[in-house]
Amino acid sequence: MAYAAVKGGTKAIEESIKRLTFKRIHANELLEIETIMATMRGMIDQVMSESSLYSEFLAALAIKQSEGNVEEAVFLLRAHRSTLPRTYYTRVVETDMMAVERRISASFKDIPGGQILGASYDYTHRLMDFNLLAETKPGMNEWVSQFLNDEIATTEESDLNALPKVVEYLRNEKLLTPVEHDDAEPIDVTKQSIQFPTTRGERLQVLTRGQTGAVTSLGYAAIRGYGEVHPTVGELRVGKLPLTIGHPTDGSNDETNDYYIGEIKVTEVESFIPITVQKENNTEEMEFEIGYGVCYGQNETKAIAMSILDYSLEAGSGGYPTEDEEFVLLHIDSVESSGFISHLKLPHYVTFQSKLDSMRKIKKESEK
């Protein structure tokens, strides 16, 4: 489709932008960036994940600028990300060294280190809490102080930095389908367009930055029958991972001189999918394959759905839309999809007039 640039409407556009600013501030209420960071964890985590940029401050700023429109906030943050230099790549992170805040398994009741429920809405009644209308800062401070005192008094000392992976249960019993170790350099999908067929590394990158609702919907579709995936969450972890980079002037791979640059909070999911395997003696046995999901922040539903789609795209035959990598990967990107839909609001005068002329001509000829 070709477009011709036209001039005009500059004054109207300027007035539209002024009106936009008026709509944001006309109520004379100031929303501080710190307030967004402190009270909108879920939205910040979603924006960071879909933007592929880990910065709670910048995510909060994008949310404020977009008035809470997540799609617009992601667009803003990705645009800003594209202007940043790529100075270093961090070392490979081993997620079993995560400082765990939440850790559950739907596959086993008793796991080493125990189930750690952490902070989650899973166990709430989902009822409107009208007491929040009367919430005050002094009351909040008192509640937090009491909570911290109770936690110190009741928490048992335990090492939450090196909890064993639940998947080792199955690996030790040889119930997992063996796979070859792959240390190939990953392709960075933010620096070059993906080419089909893709590698698993590329697919995981696109999935983790995919639009949360789209990833969730396609994962749900795969479970309902459009992919025949019936997973069990082997382990879901929420916690912080330490990041390090190599010495700036040392070209070796000696990690003893690495620099610690900070930590990021992530959600990681390993889902177990049972499959039937044909053995050499013509017998059939049950084994498990793993679907993997990981994303910034506490974003559990998306990470689980990502693990489902990871398995569907890795092991599927392509008979369902959820097993077609082009269908999935090209339609879950929030900036690409919302941008193309939104472009329909832009002027299409020439193309539409051409269609009108054709329709009028055909109609006139048919009336002869």
C-alpha positions as CSV (number, residue, x, y, z in Angstrom):
1,M,0.0,0.0,0.0
2,A,1.5,3.4,-1.0
3,Y,0.9,6.7,0.6
4,A,1.4,10.3,-0.6
5,A,2.5,12.9,2.0
6,V,0.3,16.0,2.2
7,K,0.7,19.2,4.1
8,G,-2.0,20.8,6.1
9,G,-3.8,20.7,9.4
10,T,-0.7,21.8,11.4
11,K,-2.8,24.2,13.5
12,A,-5.4,21.6,14.2
13,I,-2.8,19.1,15.3
14,E,-1.2,21.7,17.7
15,E,-4.6,22.4,19.2
16,S,-5.3,18.6,19.5
17,I,-2.0,18.2,21.5
18,K,-3.0,21.2,23.7
19,R,-6.4,19.5,24.3
20,L,-4.6,16.3,25.3
21,T,-2.5,18.1,27.9
22,F,-5.7,19.8,29.2
23,K,-7.4,16.5,29.6
24,R,-4.5,15.2,31.7
25,I,-4.2,18.1,34.1
26,H,-7.6,19.9,34.1
27,A,-8.7,18.3,37.4
28,N,-5.7,19.9,39.1
29,E,-4.5,16.6,40.5
30,L,-0.8,15.8,40.4
31,L,0.2,12.2,40.1
32,E,3.8,11.8,41.3
33,I,6.2,9.3,39.6
34,E,7.0,7.9,43.0
35,T,3.3,7.3,43.7
36,I,3.0,5.3,40.5
37,M,6.1,3.3,41.3
38,A,4.8,2.6,44.8
39,T,1.2,1.7,44.0
40,M,1.0,0.3,40.5
41,R,3.4,-2.7,40.5
42,G,1.3,-4.8,38.1
43,M,1.1,-2.0,35.4
44,I,4.8,-1.2,35.8
45,D,5.8,-4.8,35.4
46,Q,3.6,-5.2,32.3
47,V,5.0,-2.1,30.7
48,M,8.6,-3.1,31.4
49,S,8.0,-6.6,30.1
50,E,6.4,-5.6,26.8
51,S,9.0,-2.8,26.3
52,S,12.0,-5.0,26.9
53,L,13.4,-2.2,29.2
54,Y,13.9,-2.8,32.9
55,S,13.4,0.6,34.5
56,E,10.6,1.1,37.0
57,F,11.2,4.9,36.9
58,L,10.9,5.2,33.1
59,A,7.9,2.8,33.1
60,A,6.2,5.0,35.6
61,L,7.0,8.1,33.6
62,A,5.5,6.5,30.5
63,I,2.4,5.5,32.4
64,K,2.0,9.1,33.6
65,Q,2.5,10.5,30.1
66,S,0.1,8.1,28.6
67,E,-2.5,8.6,31.3
68,G,-2.5,4.9,32.2
69,N,-2.9,3.7,28.6
70,V,-0.6,0.6,28.7
71,E,-0.2,0.3,24.9
72,E,0.8,3.9,24.6
73,A,3.2,3.6,27.5
74,V,4.9,0.6,25.9
75,F,5.1,2.5,22.6
76,L,6.8,5.4,24.4
77,L,9.2,3.2,26.3
78,R,10.2,1.2,23.2
79,A,10.8,4.4,21.3
80,H,13.1,5.6,24.1
81,R,14.8,2.3,24.3
82,S,15.7,2.5,20.6
83,T,17.8,5.7,21.4
84,L,19.9,4.0,24.1
85,P,23.4,2.7,23.4
86,R,24.1,-1.0,23.8
87,T,27.3,-0.8,25.8
88,Y,27.6,-4.2,27.4
89,Y,25.9,-7.6,27.4
90,T,25.5,-9.2,30.8
91,R,26.8,-12.6,31.7
92,V,24.4,-15.6,31.4
93,V,22.2,-15.7,34.5
94,E,21.4,-19.0,36.2
95,T,17.9,-18.7,37.5
96,D,18.4,-21.3,40.2
97,M,20.5,-18.6,42.0
98,M,17.4,-16.4,42.2
99,A,16.6,-14.6,45.5
100,V,13.1,-16.0,45.8
101,E,10.1,-14.0,46.9
102,R,7.4,-16.4,45.8
103,R,7.7,-20.0,44.7
104,I,5.0,-22.5,44.1
105,S,4.5,-25.9,42.4
106,A,1.2,-27.3,41.2
107,S,2.9,-30.6,40.5
108,F,4.3,-31.6,43.9
109,K,2.9,-30.7,47.3
110,D,6.3,-31.1,49.2
111,I,9.3,-29.5,47.5
112,P,12.8,-28.8,48.9
113,G,12.5,-25.4,50.7
114,G,8.8,-25.6,50.8
115,Q,6.0,-23.7,48.9
116,I,6.5,-20.0,49.4
117,L,3.2,-18.2,48.7
118,G,4.7,-14.6,48.8
119,A,2.5,-11.7,47.7
120,S,-0.3,-12.8,45.4
121,Y,-4.0,-12.0,44.6
122,D,-4.6,-15.8,44.1
123,Y,-5.7,-16.3,47.7
124,T,-8.0,-13.2,48.0
125,H,-11.8,-13.2,47.7
126,R,-11.8,-10.7,44.8
127,L,-14.3,-8.5,46.6
128,M,-14.3,-4.7,46.4
129,D,-12.5,-3.3,49.5
130,F,-14.3,-0.1,50.3
131,N,-12.1,0.4,53.4
132,L,-9.5,1.7,50.9
133,L,-11.6,4.9,50.6
134,A,-10.7,5.8,54.2
135,E,-7.0,4.8,53.9
136,T,-4.6,7.4,55.4
137,K,-0.8,7.7,55.5
138,P,-0.6,7.4,59.3
139,G,-2.7,4.3,59.2
140,M,-0.6,2.8,56.4
141,N,2.7,3.5,58.3
142,E,1.3,1.9,61.4
143,W,0.2,-1.2,59.5
144,V,3.6,-1.6,57.8
145,S,5.4,-1.2,61.1
146,Q,3.3,-3.8,62.7
147,F,3.7,-6.2,59.8
148,L,7.5,-5.9,59.8
149,N,7.7,-6.5,63.5
150,D,5.5,-9.6,63.2
151,E,7.6,-10.9,60.2
152,I,10.8,-10.5,62.1
153,A,9.3,-12.4,65.1
154,T,7.9,-15.3,63.1
155,T,10.2,-15.8,60.1
156,E,12.4,-18.8,60.3
157,E,15.9,-18.3,58.9
158,S,16.2,-20.0,55.5
159,D,18.4,-19.6,52.5
160,L,16.1,-18.3,49.7
161,N,19.0,-17.7,47.3
162,A,19.8,-21.2,46.1
163,L,16.6,-23.2,46.2
164,P,16.8,-26.4,44.1
165,K,14.6,-26.6,40.9
166,V,11.5,-28.8,41.0
167,V,12.4,-30.0,37.6
168,E,15.3,-32.0,39.1
169,Y,12.7,-34.4,40.6
170,L,11.8,-35.6,37.1
171,R,15.3,-35.3,35.7
172,N,16.7,-37.6,38.4
173,E,14.0,-40.2,37.6
174,K,14.8,-40.0,33.9
175,L,11.2,-38.9,33.1
176,L,12.2,-35.9,31.0
177,T,12.8,-36.1,27.3
178,P,16.6,-35.7,26.8
179,V,17.7,-32.6,24.8
180,E,21.1,-31.5,23.5
181,H,22.8,-28.7,25.3
182,D,22.9,-25.6,23.1
183,D,25.4,-22.8,23.8
184,A,25.0,-21.1,20.4
185,E,25.1,-17.3,20.5
186,P,21.5,-16.0,20.6
187,I,20.1,-13.7,18.0
188,D,19.0,-10.4,19.4
189,V,15.5,-9.8,17.9
190,T,15.6,-6.1,19.0
191,K,18.6,-5.5,16.7
192,Q,17.4,-7.3,13.6
193,S,14.1,-8.5,12.2
194,I,13.2,-12.1,12.7
195,Q,13.4,-14.5,9.8
196,F,11.3,-17.6,9.5
197,P,11.9,-20.3,10.6
198,T,13.1,-19.0,13.9
199,T,15.2,-20.4,16.7
200,R,13.8,-21.1,20.1
201,G,15.9,-18.2,21.5
202,E,14.2,-15.8,19.1
203,R,10.8,-17.2,19.9
204,L,11.3,-16.8,23.6
205,Q,12.4,-13.2,23.1
206,V,9.3,-12.3,21.1
207,L,7.1,-14.1,23.6
208,T,8.5,-12.4,26.7
209,R,8.0,-8.9,25.1
210,G,4.6,-9.9,23.6
211,Q,1.4,-8.1,24.6
212,T,0.2,-9.7,27.8
213,G,-3.4,-10.1,26.8
214,A,-2.5,-11.6,23.4
215,V,0.0,-14.1,24.9
216,T,-2.6,-15.1,27.5
217,S,-5.4,-15.5,24.9
218,L,-3.3,-17.7,22.6
219,G,-2.0,-19.8,25.6
220,Y,-5.7,-20.3,26.7
221,A,-6.6,-21.3,23.1
222,A,-3.9,-23.9,23.1
223,I,-5.3,-25.4,26.3
224,R,-8.9,-25.4,25.1
225,G,-8.1,-27.6,22.2
226,Y,-6.3,-25.5,19.5
227,G,-3.0,-27.1,20.2
228,E,-3.9,-30.0,22.6
229,V,-1.5,-28.8,25.4
230,H,-2.4,-29.9,28.9
231,P,0.4,-28.6,31.1
232,T,1.0,-28.7,34.8
233,V,3.0,-25.9,36.4
234,G,6.1,-27.6,37.7
235,E,7.4,-24.5,39.3
236,L,6.6,-20.8,39.3
237,R,9.2,-18.5,40.8
238,V,9.2,-14.7,41.4
239,G,12.4,-13.2,42.6
240,K,15.5,-11.2,41.9
241,L,18.4,-12.2,39.7
242,P,21.9,-10.6,40.0
243,L,23.4,-9.2,36.9
244,T,27.1,-8.9,36.1
245,I,29.2,-7.8,33.2
246,G,32.7,-8.6,32.1
247,H,35.7,-6.3,32.9
248,P,35.5,-3.5,30.3
249,T,39.1,-3.8,29.3
250,D,39.6,-7.5,29.8
251,G,38.7,-9.5,26.6
252,S,38.9,-12.8,28.4
253,N,36.0,-14.9,29.7
254,D,37.5,-14.8,33.2
255,E,34.4,-14.2,35.4
256,T,36.4,-13.6,38.5
257,N,36.9,-9.9,37.4
258,D,33.2,-9.4,36.6
259,Y,31.3,-6.3,37.9
260,Y,28.0,-6.6,39.7
261,I,25.7,-4.0,38.2
262,G,22.4,-4.6,39.9
263,E,19.4,-7.0,40.0
264,I,16.2,-7.5,38.2
265,K,12.9,-9.0,39.3
266,V,11.5,-11.7,37.1
267,T,8.8,-14.3,37.0
268,E,9.9,-17.8,35.7
269,V,7.7,-20.7,34.9
270,E,8.6,-24.3,34.0
271,S,5.5,-26.2,32.8
272,F,5.4,-30.0,32.5
273,I,3.6,-31.5,29.4
274,P,3.1,-35.3,29.3
275,I,3.9,-37.0,26.0
276,T,3.9,-40.6,24.7
277,V,7.3,-41.8,23.5
278,Q,7.9,-44.8,21.2
279,K,10.9,-46.8,22.5
280,E,13.2,-49.0,20.5
281,N,11.5,-52.2,21.6
282,N,8.2,-50.9,20.1
283,T,6.8,-50.1,23.6
284,E,5.3,-46.8,24.5
285,E,6.3,-44.8,27.6
286,M,5.2,-41.6,29.2
287,E,7.7,-38.8,29.5
288,F,7.5,-35.0,30.1
289,E,8.6,-32.1,28.0
290,I,9.1,-28.6,29.4
291,G,7.5,-25.4,28.3
292,Y,9.4,-22.3,29.5
293,G,8.3,-18.8,30.3
294,V,10.1,-15.8,31.9
295,C,9.3,-12.1,31.9
296,Y,10.2,-8.9,33.9
297,G,8.5,-8.3,37.2
298,Q,5.7,-10.3,38.8
299,N,3.7,-11.2,35.7
300,E,2.6,-14.8,36.4
301,T,-0.3,-15.3,34.0
302,K,1.8,-14.2,31.1
303,A,4.7,-16.3,32.1
304,I,2.5,-19.4,32.3
305,A,0.9,-18.7,28.9
306,M,4.3,-18.1,27.5
307,S,5.5,-21.5,28.6
308,I,2.4,-23.1,26.9
309,L,3.2,-21.3,23.6
310,D,6.9,-22.1,23.9
311,Y,6.0,-25.8,23.9
312,S,3.4,-25.4,21.2
313,L,5.9,-23.7,18.9
314,E,8.8,-26.0,19.7
315,A,7.0,-29.4,19.5
316,G,3.8,-28.7,17.6
317,S,3.2,-29.9,14.0
318,G,1.8,-26.6,12.8
319,G,-1.7,-28.0,12.5
320,Y,-3.1,-25.4,14.8
321,P,-2.7,-21.6,14.8
322,T,-1.0,-21.7,18.2
323,E,1.7,-24.0,16.6
324,D,2.3,-21.7,13.7
325,E,5.2,-19.4,14.6
326,E,4.4,-16.8,12.0
327,F,0.8,-16.6,13.2
328,V,1.8,-16.3,16.9
329,L,5.0,-14.2,16.8
330,L,3.7,-11.6,14.3
331,H,0.4,-11.0,16.1
332,I,1.4,-10.8,19.8
333,D,3.6,-7.7,19.5
334,S,1.7,-4.8,21.1
335,V,3.4,-2.0,19.2
336,E,3.1,-3.7,15.8
337,S,-0.5,-4.7,16.3
338,S,-1.8,-1.5,18.0
339,G,0.2,0.6,15.5
340,F,-1.3,-1.1,12.5
341,I,-4.9,-0.9,13.9
342,S,-4.4,2.7,14.9
343,H,-3.1,3.7,11.5
344,L,-6.6,3.1,10.2
345,K,-7.6,6.4,11.8
346,L,-5.1,8.3,9.6
347,P,-6.3,9.8,6.3
348,H,-7.1,7.3,3.6
349,Y,-8.8,9.8,1.3
350,V,-7.2,8.8,-1.9
351,T,-7.6,5.0,-1.6
352,F,-11.2,5.3,-0.4
353,Q,-12.1,7.7,-3.2
354,S,-10.6,5.2,-5.7
355,K,-12.9,2.5,-4.2
356,L,-15.9,4.8,-4.4
357,D,-15.2,5.7,-8.0
358,S,-14.9,2.0,-8.9
359,M,-18.2,1.2,-7.1
360,R,-20.0,4.1,-8.7
361,K,-18.7,3.1,-12.2
362,I,-19.9,-0.5,-11.8
363,K,-23.2,0.6,-10.4
364,K,-23.8,3.0,-13.3
365,E,-22.9,0.3,-15.9
366,S,-25.3,-2.2,-14.3
367,E,-28.1,0.3,-14.4
368,K,-27.8,0.7,-18.2
